[in-house]
């Protein structure tokens, strides 16, 4: 996949990934997704109130859907018709970012006003990683930060065995720094592992993001 530039949300990362790129603006989302996948907490930098563009409320997803087709990994899925999608790549990992209309409006405002630090919504992310012989659907929990798995459910997505789970992580054991809802499964040839994740920096995933997550996993299919 070719990388497309996008105005991603700003985050503070206390520990740089030694094995991945660190803090280039276009790779912020890949760093955050990598940290989350191995169980390290991240936090957003809020938009400055004095700036003309600020984060508003999430817009409800349209009832109508549009189909997203990926020819490299040969899969399709549905997203709300009013959502947009960005594509990013980092080393051997690829990301598809599903953006709420409010994120699109925020980007337009920031571009118009030449505002750099806009803040952002965490998008629902489809992540594709190369599978290794020891790859598991449920990632190892990182012991450096307090974290826990919840709602671990085995299911089937696109005729593949899958695991759906909720992951909590925090810095001090009391304040939730991040929560994520993830569905993880292998491609039919077992060469890649796909993780679909909805993020939140509150005590639960936003209902709108959960709706989009459910629409995505229920429509996901591998094609020839």
N, C-alpha and C positions, 0 to 999 in steps of 0.2 A: 504494500500500500504506500502511496505517496503521502507525505505529511502536508496538511493544510494548516495555515496559521489561524489562530482563534484567540479571542480575548478571554482567557480562562480565569477562574477565581484565584485570588491571592491567598497563599497559606504560609504559615510559619512552620518550618521543619527544624526540629531541634537536633536531629541526627541525620546527616547526609548518608544516603546509601553508598556504601563503598563499591558495590558491584554494579551501580547504574549511574547514569548522568545525574548531575546535581545542580539544580537551581537555574538552568537556562529557562527563560520565560516560556518558550513554547513547549517545554517538557515538564512543567509543573504538575500537570494532571498525571503523567506517567509516574512521577516520583510519588505522588500521593497514593495512587492506586497500588504501587509496589509496596509502599510502607504498610498500607492497610492489609494487603494480601498476606504479609508476613507478621501482622499483628502489632504494628507500631502506630501510635496515635498521631494524628495531625490536627491542626486547628486553623480556622480561616482568619484572615485579616479583614475586619469589617470596612466597608466603604466609608470615606470621610463625609460627614453630614454637610460640611461646608461646600462640598463640590456639587455641581449642578445635576449629576446623574447618581441616583441611589437605587438600591435594590427595592423593588416593590413586591407585592404579593404574587404568589404563583398563580398562573392562569389554568383553569380547568382544561384537561385534554379534550380535544374534539372527539365526538362519537365516531366520526368517520376515520378510517385508517388509510395509510399509504404503505406500500410494501417496499422494504429495503432488501436489496439483493447484493450479496458479496460473492464475486466470481472467483476470488483467490481461494477462499475456504469453502466455497460452494454451499452457502446457506442463505435463507431468507427469513425475515420476520416482519411483523407489523409494528408501526408506531403511529401515534395520533397524527392526523392530517395537519394540525397546526404546529407540530414540533419540527425542529431542524436537526440535522446530524452533521457532526464533524468527524474527521478521520485523522488519527495520529499514529505515529510509530516510534518506537524507542528500542534500538538494538533489534532483537528478534521478537519483540512483543508489539502487538497492534491493538489499538483502541478505537472504538466507535462511541462517540459521545452524543447522547440524546438530550437536546436542549429545549427547555420550556419556552413558550413565547415571551415570557417576561425577561428571560436571558437574552433573547434576540433584541427586544426593545432596549435593554440596558446597553448592549453592544452598539446599537445605532446611535444612542444618545452620547456614548463615550467617544465614538468616532466623530460625531458632529461637533462636539465640544472639545475635542482633542484631550480628553481626560484619560490619564494612564491608569491610575489605581481606582478601578471601578468596583471592586468586589465582584462576586459572582455567585450563582447557584451551583451547588454540586450537581452535575448531570448524572443521569442514569448511564452507566458505562458497560459496554460489552468489551471484555478483554480477552485476547487470544494469545496464549503462551505455548511455546514448544513443550511437548510432554517428555518427561524423562522416565527411565525405568522405575524410579521410586516416587513418581508423581502420585499425589492423592487428591481426591475431590475435596476433602476437608484439610485445609492447610494447618501446619504446625502453629501452635500458639506461642507467641514471643513472650518470654518470661521477664524481659527487661521492664515492661510496663504491665500494670494490672489489666487483665483482659479475661474475657470469658465467652464461650459459645452458648447460644440458646437455640431452642426450636430446631434441633437437627432432625430433618425429615428426609427420608429416602423416597425418591419419586422417579418418574420417567419424563424426559424432555427430548423431543425430536427422536423418539424411539431409542434413546440412549439412557443408561442408568445415570441418575443425577442425585445431587444432595442440595437441599435448600437449608440455609442456616442464617441465624442472626449473630453478629459479632459485636461485642461491646469492648471498648478500650478506653483507658483513662490514665492520667499521669499520677494522681495522688490517691487513687483507690476510692474516692468519694464522688468527684465531679466527672460526669461522663464527657469525654472529649469527642468521642465519635461512636456512632452506631451504624452498622451496615447490614443490609439484607442481600444475600447472595445466593444465586443458583449456579452450581458448578457441574460440568459434565465434559466427557471426552468427545472428540470428533469420531466418526465411525472407523477411521483407519488408526485411531489411537495415537496419532502423531501430534495432536494439539489438545490442549485443555481450554475450555471456554468458561469464563466466569462473568455472569451478568449481575451487576451490583447497583443498588440504590443506597446513597449515602445520606447521613444527616449529622448535624452538630447539635441536635436537641436530644431529648430523652427517647425519641422514637422516630422512625422514618415517616416523612410527611405522607398523608393519605394519597395525595396526587402522584407522588413518586411511586408509591406502592401500586397504584392503578396501572401506571405505565409499565412497571416491572412485570405485573401479572399479564398484561396484554402481550408483552414481548415474549415471555416464556411459553405462553399458551399457543402462540402463533409460530414459534421457532421451528424450522424444518431444514433438513439437509436435502440438497437437490443435486442432480448430475449436471 
